[in-house]
Amino acid sequence: MSKYTTGEMAKYCNVSVRTVQYYDTRGILTPSELSEGGRRLYSENELKRLKIICFLRNAGLSINSIGELLNGENPENVISILLDQQNQLLKEEINARQNQLAIIEGIKRELKNFEHFSVESIGDIAYTMENKKKLHQLHLMILFTAIPISIVQWGFIIFGLFTQI
């Protein structure tokens, strides 16, 4: 069975030697043996384990979560929970980034209205954007209030026409 040094492990998984050593200190990847010179040696199983760790890290899972999964008793339950948590976290992060992108696009759009830019212009833009947001919310509130009222009003008009009241 092949034995791999820390450097070889790092090379096969496209990570740094420090990363492999860090996973060792965290207890999620331990060498199968030490050489006479004290060098860490890893087996095929540890190489597969490192590939799994790297795959899960690329999915955004934390070292603690990966350790819990790899060292836990019910990995099928743990992975489902971890993936759900990571999915929710990524959705929240995407939403936050989309909000930031909307702010940046709004600032760029509003900057076109300023002939001479100054730092105070940013304050004016922030005020304008906030008021536009409030105005949009007000429009929605009016719309959702007016539609039911209009339906009731038309209902009474139609009812009045048919009953001649």
N, C-alpha and C positions, 0 to 999 in steps of 0.2 A: 504494500500500500504506500502511496506517495506521501511524502511529508513536505510541507511548504513553510518557508520562512515568513516572517512578518512582511518583508518587502515583496515577496512573491504573491502573497495574499492580497496585498494592496494593489499590485499591478493587475491581477486577474479581475479585480472588482472596481478598478478605476477610482480608488480612494487613496488617501495619503497613508503613509506608515503610521503617522500620529493618530489617524482615525482608527486603525486596527488596534493600536495600543490602548486608545481611549475605550474602545468597546471591551477590551480585556479588563481594564480597571473598573468598568461599570458592571462586569460580571455577565455580560450577554454573549461574549465570545472568548472562551478560555482555550489556551493551547492544549493539545493532547499530551504533549511532553516538552521537556526542556533538554537541549543538547548539553554535552559535557561542558561547553563554554558558557552555558546559561542562556542560550538563544531560544526563543519560543519556536516551537515546531507545531504545525497544524496539519490535521488529516483532511481527507476528502470531505468528511462530514462537516468539519469546521468551515471548509471553503463553501459548501452548500449553505451552511448557516449564515455566513457572511453575505452571500448573495441575497438571501432572504432579508437580512437586516438592511442591506442597501436598498433593496426594492421597497421595503416598508418605509424607509427614511425618505425615499423619493416621492412616496405617496403622502409625506408630511407627518407621519406618526412620530411621536416623541420617543426618545431613548427609553424613558420609563415605561411607556405603553408597550414598546417592543419587548422589553424585558419581562413585563407582566405576561405578555402573550407567549413568549418562548419558554418561560419558566413556570407558567401556570398549569393548573390541573385540567381545566376545561378550555382548551384553545379555541374550539368552535364557538363557544359562547362569547369568549373575550374578543375574538376578531370581529364578530358581528357588532358588538357594542362599540369597539374602537372605530370601526369604519363608519358607523352611524354618527359618532361624535365628530370624527374628522370631516365627514360630509357636511354636517351642520356648520362647523367652524369655517370651512371653505366657502359655503354659501354666504355666511355673514361677512367674511372678508371680501368676497366679490361685491356684495351689496355696498360695503363701505367704500371700496375702490370706485364703484360706479358713481356714488355720491360725490367723491372727490373729483372724478373726471367731469361730472356735470358742473361743479363749481368752477373748475379750470376753464371749461368751455364757455361758461357764463361770463367769467372775467374777460376772456379774450373777446367775446362778442361785445361786451360793454366798453372795452377799451377803444373800440372803433368810434365811439361817440365822443371821445375826448380828443380835443385838438392838441393840447399840451398835457402830457402825463406828469403827475407828481405823486408822492406817497399818499397825500390826502385823497387822490383819485381812487385809491383802493378802498378807502373808507366810504366814499360816495358809491362806489360799485357795490360794496357789501350791503349798504343801506338799500340801494335800488333792488338788488337781487332778493333780499329778505322781504321787501314790500311786494315784489312780484310773486313770491311764494305765498305770502298771506293773501294776496288778491286772488290767486288761483284757488286757494282753499275756500275763500269766500264765494267764488263763482260756483264751485262744486256744491257747497252748502245750499246756495240759492237754487241751483238746478235740482237737487234732490228734494228740496222743499217745494219748489214750484210745480214740478211734474205731478205729484200726488194731488195737490190743490187743484190744478188744471183738470185732472181726470175727474175729481169730484164735481167741479164746476160744470164740466161738460155733461157729466151724468145727470145733474139736476136739470140742465137745459133740455136734454133729451127726454128725461122723465116728465118735465113740464109740458113739452110739446105733445107727447103721447097721451097724457092724462088731462091736458088742457087746464092745468092749474096755474 
